[in-house]
Amino acid sequence: MTVTQQPEPSAPPEAKTQKYRYQAETLNGEIIKGQIEAPSSNIARNELAVQGMRVIKISERKGLNTEITKQRVPLVEIMHFSRQMATFLRAGVPVTEALDNLREDASNKRFRDVLTDVLYRVSSGRSLAEALALHADIFPPYFVPLLASAELTGRMDEAFSQLHTYIRRDVELTRTVRKALIYPVILLLVSLGVVLIIVLFAIPRFADFFEGFDAELPLPTRMLVAVADFVRSPAGLITGVVLIVTIVGLVAYTRTERGRRNLHALQLKIPLVSTVVTYAATERFTRVLAALLDAGVPLPEALPTSIDCSNNMVFRERLSEAMESVLAGGGFAEPLARTELFPTAVIQMVRVGERTGELSDQLNNAAGFYQEELEYSVEKLTAWFEPAVILFIGVVVGFVALAMVSAMYGIYNQVDF
């Protein structure tokens, strides 16, 4: 039997830190503001919590020392890492050896540096979950808590296998949406480009041609010529600049906390889109909560992580309020129902789970059901989007054709040859 000697890991490179501004509440209820330096916002929160402060708001301080193009770690990279770790651990390979092998094969430079740091810390005596928690900003919110619970039960291979399954579902859903939207979006952009060329170059030449006959043009043609004249005029240029500035401003606004919150609230009011958002948030919340409960995490400790997994700020706000009722002993189903966010079936399943003591099983059932409903809703949404784009293109092209043909016939009937 050949024994592979584990190479001594070298010390990791100096961790890059960022400066964060924070607003926090002390144990005495005093509101203070300050600045802290840490590798990530999560670590900054933890350090402030150790100092006895509850963080109200924290944001990265932008400055000349801020790394502008920080390489991100794709979710697919983390998905493959989870699958490979599950395979190594199931085969009895030590954690340090598995990490050493995976860091050498990592294609993403930042992820390779992260695994180097994690390997060093695990070899120095830290647990894997603690080492990964120092880089929590590159992992999904549920990743580290689930591993921390699995370390207590010794089921690390199962935890990594579960994580691979969850992340793969997210990746597949994203790919499905992109695949369904890419053709209509390309078609829309090409059509808008063609219409712009017609308006800027073709219509003015036709207008000069029509004026040479001194004939009255039909209404559709006059409307088209007026649009072309407006687009080419200074007023049209100013309008275009205003539209571009408005779009850029809206995009920048949605990057702020308040703008993101308003955007998420709007998503819950738009038909079809609201269904997709609700089902996605329901599936993610129930699945992560079920996984944490199965791993032995108590409900009060599992709820914050499950809530953070939601991509919608309205869901996070109302679920945080519901969590306070749960911690106060108000049960779980009733506070969940008061959020008015989840479908009735979810509330019923939670009630049954509370009464029978099989809450995690019922949450898994709800997650499976709404995963299928989410896939159907996404297909339905994309199925509506494509014909809507084609209809828009047909209306625009049809109007241009009508204007040109009606002008030709009008001139033919009015001019004596």
ChimeraX attribute file (.defattr): number of C-alpha atoms within 10 A of each C-alpha:
attribute: neighborCount
match mode: 1-to-1
recipient: residues
	/A:1	3
	/A:2	4
	/A:3	5
	/A:4	7
	/A:5	7
	/A:6	10
	/A:7	9
	/A:8	10
	/A:9	15
	/A:10	10
	/A:11	11
	/A:12	15
	/A:13	10
	/A:14	7
	/A:15	12
	/A:16	10
	/A:17	15
	/A:18	19
	/A:19	20
	/A:20	20
	/A:21	17
	/A:22	21
	/A:23	16
	/A:24	21
	/A:25	16
	/A:26	15
	/A:27	11
	/A:28	8
	/A:29	10
	/A:30	9
	/A:31	14
	/A:32	13
	/A:33	13
	/A:34	10
	/A:35	14
	/A:36	18
	/A:37	17
	/A:38	18
	/A:39	17
	/A:40	19
	/A:41	23
	/A:42	16
	/A:43	17
	/A:44	22
	/A:45	22
	/A:46	15
	/A:47	15
	/A:48	17
	/A:49	14
	/A:50	10
	/A:51	11
	/A:52	14
	/A:53	21
	/A:54	18
	/A:55	19
	/A:56	13
	/A:57	12
	/A:58	19
	/A:59	12
	/A:60	16
	/A:61	16
	/A:62	13
	/A:63	10
	/A:64	7
	/A:65	10
	/A:66	13
	/A:67	12
	/A:68	9
	/A:69	6
	/A:70	8
	/A:71	11
	/A:72	12
	/A:73	17
	/A:74	13
	/A:75	16
	/A:76	15
	/A:77	13
	/A:78	21
	/A:79	22
	/A:80	16
	/A:81	20
	/A:82	21
	/A:83	18
	/A:84	20
	/A:85	23
	/A:86	22
	/A:87	17
	/A:88	18
	/A:89	18
	/A:90	15
	/A:91	10
	/A:92	10
	/A:93	13
	/A:94	12
	/A:95	18
	/A:96	19
	/A:97	17
	/A:98	18
	/A:99	24
	/A:100	20
	/A:101	15
	/A:102	19
	/A:103	21
	/A:104	11
	/A:105	10
	/A:106	17
	/A:107	12
	/A:108	15
	/A:109	13
	/A:110	15
	/A:111	21
	/A:112	19
	/A:113	16
	/A:114	21
	/A:115	23
	/A:116	21
	/A:117	24
	/A:118	27
	/A:119	27
	/A:120	21
	/A:121	20
	/A:122	18
	/A:123	16
	/A:124	10
	/A:125	9
	/A:126	14
	/A:127	17
	/A:128	21
	/A:129	20
	/A:130	17
	/A:131	20
	/A:132	24
	/A:133	19
	/A:134	19
	/A:135	20
	/A:136	20
	/A:137	16
	/A:138	19
	/A:139	16
	/A:140	14
	/A:141	18
	/A:142	22
	/A:143	26
	/A:144	22
	/A:145	20
	/A:146	27
	/A:147	26
	/A:148	22
	/A:149	21
	/A:150	22
	/A:151	17
	/A:152	12
	/A:153	11
	/A:154	12
	/A:155	16
	/A:156	22
	/A:157	23
	/A:158	17
	/A:159	24
	/A:160	24
	/A:161	18
	/A:162	18
	/A:163	26
	/A:164	22
	/A:165	15
	/A:166	18
	/A:167	19
	/A:168	18
	/A:169	14
	/A:170	16
	/A:171	15
	/A:172	12
	/A:173	17
	/A:174	11
	/A:175	12
	/A:176	15
	/A:177	15
	/A:178	13
	/A:179	12
	/A:180	17
	/A:181	16
	/A:182	12
	/A:183	11
	/A:184	18
	/A:185	15
	/A:186	11
	/A:187	15
	/A:188	17
	/A:189	11
	/A:190	13
	/A:191	19
	/A:192	14
	/A:193	12
	/A:194	13
	/A:195	17
	/A:196	14
	/A:197	12
	/A:198	15
	/A:199	22
	/A:200	17
	/A:201	13
	/A:202	13
	/A:203	21
	/A:204	18
	/A:205	12
	/A:206	14
	/A:207	19
	/A:208	10
	/A:209	11
	/A:210	17
	/A:211	11
	/A:212	8
	/A:213	12
	/A:214	11
	/A:215	15
	/A:216	14
	/A:217	22
	/A:218	18
	/A:219	12
	/A:220	18
	/A:221	25
	/A:222	15
	/A:223	13
	/A:224	19
	/A:225	19
	/A:226	16
	/A:227	16
	/A:228	21
	/A:229	18
	/A:230	16
	/A:231	18
	/A:232	15
	/A:233	12
	/A:234	11
	/A:235	12
	/A:236	15
	/A:237	13
	/A:238	12
	/A:239	14
	/A:240	13
	/A:241	12
	/A:242	12
	/A:243	12
	/A:244	12
	/A:245	12
	/A:246	12
	/A:247	12
	/A:248	12
	/A:249	12
	/A:250	12
	/A:251	13
	/A:252	12
	/A:253	15
	/A:254	16
	/A:255	13
	/A:256	11
	/A:257	11
	/A:258	12
	/A:259	15
	/A:260	18
	/A:261	17
	/A:262	15
	/A:263	17
	/A:264	19
	/A:265	16
	/A:266	13
	/A:267	18
	/A:268	19
	/A:269	11
	/A:270	11
	/A:271	10
	/A:272	16
	/A:273	15
	/A:274	16
	/A:275	19
	/A:276	22
	/A:277	22
	/A:278	19
	/A:279	24
	/A:280	24
	/A:281	23
	/A:282	23
	/A:283	25
	/A:284	21
	/A:285	23
	/A:286	24
	/A:287	23
	/A:288	28
	/A:289	27
	/A:290	25
	/A:291	23
	/A:292	27
	/A:293	21
	/A:294	17
	/A:295	23
	/A:296	15
	/A:297	20
	/A:298	12
	/A:299	17
	/A:300	12
	/A:301	13
	/A:302	21
	/A:303	22
	/A:304	17
	/A:305	20
	/A:306	23
	/A:307	26
	/A:308	19
	/A:309	18
	/A:310	21
	/A:311	14
	/A:312	21
	/A:313	19
	/A:314	20
	/A:315	24
	/A:316	18
	/A:317	15
	/A:318	17
	/A:319	24
	/A:320	17
	/A:321	14
	/A:322	23
	/A:323	22
	/A:324	13
	/A:325	16
	/A:326	19
	/A:327	14
	/A:328	9
	/A:329	9
	/A:330	13
	/A:331	15
	/A:332	20
	/A:333	19
	/A:334	15
	/A:335	19
	/A:336	21
	/A:337	17
	/A:338	13
	/A:339	16
	/A:340	11
	/A:341	17
	/A:342	16
	/A:343	13
	/A:344	10
	/A:345	12
	/A:346	23
	/A:347	19
	/A:348	15
	/A:349	19
	/A:350	24
	/A:351	19
	/A:352	15
	/A:353	18
	/A:354	16
	/A:355	9
	/A:356	10
	/A:357	11
	/A:358	14
	/A:359	22
	/A:360	22
	/A:361	17
	/A:362	22
	/A:363	26
	/A:364	20
	/A:365	18
	/A:366	23
	/A:367	24
	/A:368	15
	/A:369	15
	/A:370	25
	/A:371	20
	/A:372	12
	/A:373	17
	/A:374	22
	/A:375	17
	/A:376	12
	/A:377	20
	/A:378	22
	/A:379	16
	/A:380	13
	/A:381	19
	/A:382	19
	/A:383	13
	/A:384	12
	/A:385	16
	/A:386	18
	/A:387	12
	/A:388	13
	/A:389	16
	/A:390	15
	/A:391	12
	/A:392	13
	/A:393	18
	/A:394	13
	/A:395	12
	/A:396	15
	/A:397	15
	/A:398	12
	/A:399	15
	/A:400	18
	/A:401	14
	/A:402	15
	/A:403	20
	/A:404	19
	/A:405	15
	/A:406	16
	/A:407	23
	/A:408	15
	/A:409	12
	/A:410	15
	/A:411	18
	/A:412	13
	/A:413	10
	/A:414	13
	/A:415	10
	/A:416	6
	/A:417	4
